[in-house]
Amino acid sequence: MIKVAPLAAPLTLSLASLALSGCLVRTAADIVTAPIDLASGAVDAATTSQSEADENRGRELRKREERLGKLEREYGKERDKCDRGNERACEKAAELGEEIREILPTIPVEPDD
């Protein structure tokens, strides 16, 4: 059997109560600040920073440029087939040309250096 000094038990209880009171204070602070943390998180989620907006705009522009490049390549192939007498290729080239004309105004013109 382990013998405990007579002062050890009250000292241990005092330290334990201090530790628990610190936990209670921290928990109370967490409860009080929780609505504020939730509200600020909701605001952050609902707003887009300028850099995020710029990144999104750049990403959309790159997608349109990639689509335009693909359409132009397909258009060139279909025009070649059309020039050799393939009627279906002429129709397809006309469809691709129309889609190209729709996308072109959405892509800014790069300045000449």
Short mmCIF file of the C-alpha atoms (twelve columns), coordinates in Angstrom:
data_MODEL
# 
_entry.id   MODEL 
# 
loop_
_atom_site.group_PDB 
_atom_site.id 
_atom_site.type_symbol 
_atom_site.label_atom_id 
_atom_site.label_alt_id 
_atom_site.label_comp_id 
_atom_site.label_asym_id 
_atom_site.label_seq_id 
_atom_site.Cartn_x 
_atom_site.Cartn_y 
_atom_site.Cartn_z 
_atom_site.pdbx_PDB_model_num 
ATOM 1   C CA . MET A 1   0.000   0.000  0.000    1 
ATOM 2   C CA . ILE A 2   1.283   3.488  -0.919   1 
ATOM 3   C CA . LYS A 3   1.307   6.036  1.848    1 
ATOM 4   C CA . VAL A 4   0.525   9.610  0.884    1 
ATOM 5   C CA . ALA A 5   1.782   12.521 2.897    1 
ATOM 6   C CA . PRO A 6   -1.046  14.302 4.732    1 
ATOM 7   C CA . LEU A 7   -0.549  17.533 2.731    1 
ATOM 8   C CA . ALA A 8   -0.339  15.780 -0.630   1 
ATOM 9   C CA . ALA A 9   -4.066  15.057 -0.932   1 
ATOM 10  C CA . PRO A 10  -5.252  18.653 -0.391   1 
ATOM 11  C CA . LEU A 11  -2.466  19.949 -2.653   1 
ATOM 12  C CA . THR A 12  -3.440  17.502 -5.395   1 
ATOM 13  C CA . LEU A 13  -7.102  18.498 -5.085   1 
ATOM 14  C CA . SER A 14  -6.182  22.180 -5.243   1 
ATOM 15  C CA . LEU A 15  -4.090  21.696 -8.381   1 
ATOM 16  C CA . ALA A 16  -6.812  19.599 -9.980   1 
ATOM 17  C CA . SER A 17  -9.457  22.242 -9.267   1 
ATOM 18  C CA . LEU A 18  -7.230  24.964 -10.769  1 
ATOM 19  C CA . ALA A 19  -6.677  22.890 -13.875  1 
ATOM 20  C CA . LEU A 20  -10.392 22.183 -14.211  1 
ATOM 21  C CA . SER A 21  -11.325 25.806 -13.676  1 
ATOM 22  C CA . GLY A 22  -8.948  26.744 -16.496  1 
ATOM 23  C CA . CYS A 23  -10.706 24.233 -18.738  1 
ATOM 24  C CA . LEU A 24  -14.083 25.658 -17.765  1 
ATOM 25  C CA . VAL A 25  -12.958 29.208 -18.509  1 
ATOM 26  C CA . ARG A 26  -11.555 28.137 -21.864  1 
ATOM 27  C CA . THR A 27  -14.780 26.265 -22.685  1 
ATOM 28  C CA . ALA A 28  -16.888 29.257 -21.679  1 
ATOM 29  C CA . ALA A 29  -14.760 31.512 -23.892  1 
ATOM 30  C CA . ASP A 30  -15.163 29.077 -26.783  1 
ATOM 31  C CA . ILE A 31  -18.937 29.080 -26.313  1 
ATOM 32  C CA . VAL A 32  -19.081 32.878 -26.213  1 
ATOM 33  C CA . THR A 33  -16.922 33.343 -29.330  1 
ATOM 34  C CA . ALA A 34  -18.474 30.495 -31.348  1 
ATOM 35  C CA . PRO A 35  -21.238 32.641 -32.951  1 
ATOM 36  C CA . ILE A 36  -18.664 35.244 -33.953  1 
ATOM 37  C CA . ASP A 37  -16.404 32.598 -35.464  1 
ATOM 38  C CA . LEU A 38  -19.331 31.103 -37.374  1 
ATOM 39  C CA . ALA A 39  -20.440 34.491 -38.680  1 
ATOM 40  C CA . SER A 40  -16.953 35.446 -39.823  1 
ATOM 41  C CA . GLY A 41  -16.563 32.070 -41.509  1 
ATOM 42  C CA . ALA A 42  -19.859 32.569 -43.325  1 
ATOM 43  C CA . VAL A 43  -18.783 36.025 -44.490  1 
ATOM 44  C CA . ASP A 44  -15.464 34.638 -45.734  1 
ATOM 45  C CA . ALA A 45  -17.279 31.876 -47.601  1 
ATOM 46  C CA . ALA A 46  -19.803 34.294 -49.110  1 
ATOM 47  C CA . THR A 47  -17.297 36.873 -50.346  1 
ATOM 48  C CA . THR A 48  -14.677 36.564 -53.031  1 
ATOM 49  C CA . SER A 49  -11.456 38.493 -52.713  1 
ATOM 50  C CA . GLN A 50  -10.185 40.529 -55.627  1 
ATOM 51  C CA . SER A 51  -7.342  38.076 -56.225  1 
ATOM 52  C CA . GLU A 52  -9.788  35.149 -56.266  1 
ATOM 53  C CA . ALA A 53  -12.000 37.018 -58.720  1 
ATOM 54  C CA . ASP A 54  -8.974  37.734 -60.928  1 
ATOM 55  C CA . GLU A 55  -7.926  34.077 -60.798  1 
ATOM 56  C CA . ASN A 56  -11.436 32.958 -61.741  1 
ATOM 57  C CA . ARG A 57  -11.607 35.459 -64.607  1 
ATOM 58  C CA . GLY A 58  -8.204  34.307 -65.872  1 
ATOM 59  C CA . ARG A 59  -9.242  30.653 -65.643  1 
ATOM 60  C CA . GLU A 60  -12.415 31.295 -67.649  1 
ATOM 61  C CA . LEU A 61  -10.460 33.257 -70.260  1 
ATOM 62  C CA . ARG A 62  -7.945  30.416 -70.654  1 
ATOM 63  C CA . LYS A 63  -10.807 27.935 -71.105  1 
ATOM 64  C CA . ARG A 64  -12.336 30.084 -73.853  1 
ATOM 65  C CA . GLU A 65  -8.929  30.490 -75.542  1 
ATOM 66  C CA . GLU A 66  -8.368  26.724 -75.419  1 
ATOM 67  C CA . ARG A 67  -11.839 26.125 -76.865  1 
ATOM 68  C CA . LEU A 68  -11.180 28.667 -79.624  1 
ATOM 69  C CA . GLY A 69  -7.884  26.976 -80.498  1 
ATOM 70  C CA . LYS A 70  -9.569  23.574 -80.694  1 
ATOM 71  C CA . LEU A 71  -12.377 24.950 -82.865  1 
ATOM 72  C CA . GLU A 72  -9.899  26.624 -85.216  1 
ATOM 73  C CA . ARG A 73  -7.951  23.371 -85.647  1 
ATOM 74  C CA . GLU A 74  -11.148 21.418 -86.332  1 
ATOM 75  C CA . TYR A 75  -12.320 24.146 -88.716  1 
ATOM 76  C CA . GLY A 76  -9.060  23.918 -90.689  1 
ATOM 77  C CA . LYS A 77  -9.379  20.138 -91.029  1 
ATOM 78  C CA . GLU A 78  -13.014 20.366 -92.129  1 
ATOM 79  C CA . ARG A 79  -12.206 23.149 -94.644  1 
ATOM 80  C CA . ASP A 80  -9.492  20.935 -96.153  1 
ATOM 81  C CA . LYS A 81  -11.998 18.083 -96.524  1 
ATOM 82  C CA . CYS A 82  -14.564 20.520 -97.925  1 
ATOM 83  C CA . ASP A 83  -12.059 21.780 -100.496 1 
ATOM 84  C CA . ARG A 84  -11.648 18.168 -101.653 1 
ATOM 85  C CA . GLY A 85  -15.409 17.887 -102.245 1 
ATOM 86  C CA . ASN A 86  -16.787 16.489 -98.957  1 
ATOM 87  C CA . GLU A 87  -20.228 18.124 -98.542  1 
ATOM 88  C CA . ARG A 88  -20.633 17.006 -94.912  1 
ATOM 89  C CA . ALA A 89  -17.266 18.587 -94.087  1 
ATOM 90  C CA . CYS A 90  -18.486 21.877 -95.611  1 
ATOM 91  C CA . GLU A 91  -21.534 21.812 -93.333  1 
ATOM 92  C CA . LYS A 92  -19.392 20.979 -90.317  1 
ATOM 93  C CA . ALA A 93  -16.940 23.771 -91.188  1 
ATOM 94  C CA . ALA A 94  -19.849 26.233 -91.376  1 
ATOM 95  C CA . GLU A 95  -21.064 25.130 -87.919  1 
ATOM 96  C CA . LEU A 96  -17.559 25.449 -86.486  1 
ATOM 97  C CA . GLY A 97  -17.146 28.873 -88.090  1 
ATOM 98  C CA . GLU A 98  -20.345 30.057 -86.427  1 
ATOM 99  C CA . GLU A 99  -19.167 28.854 -83.025  1 
ATOM 100 C CA . ILE A 100 -15.822 30.595 -83.574  1 
ATOM 101 C CA . ARG A 101 -17.640 33.852 -84.387  1 
ATOM 102 C CA . GLU A 102 -19.615 33.516 -81.139  1 
ATOM 103 C CA . ILE A 103 -16.513 32.978 -78.982  1 
ATOM 104 C CA . LEU A 104 -14.235 35.601 -80.575  1 
ATOM 105 C CA . PRO A 105 -15.900 38.673 -78.974  1 
ATOM 106 C CA . THR A 106 -15.402 37.173 -75.491  1 
ATOM 107 C CA . ILE A 107 -11.622 36.998 -75.864  1 
ATOM 108 C CA . PRO A 108 -9.659  40.234 -75.418  1 
ATOM 109 C CA . VAL A 109 -7.245  41.233 -78.151  1 
ATOM 110 C CA . GLU A 110 -3.593  41.181 -77.117  1 
ATOM 111 C CA . PRO A 111 -1.838  44.493 -77.814  1 
ATOM 112 C CA . ASP A 112 0.938   44.483 -80.419  1 
ATOM 113 C CA . ASP A 113 4.307   45.120 -78.799  1 
# 
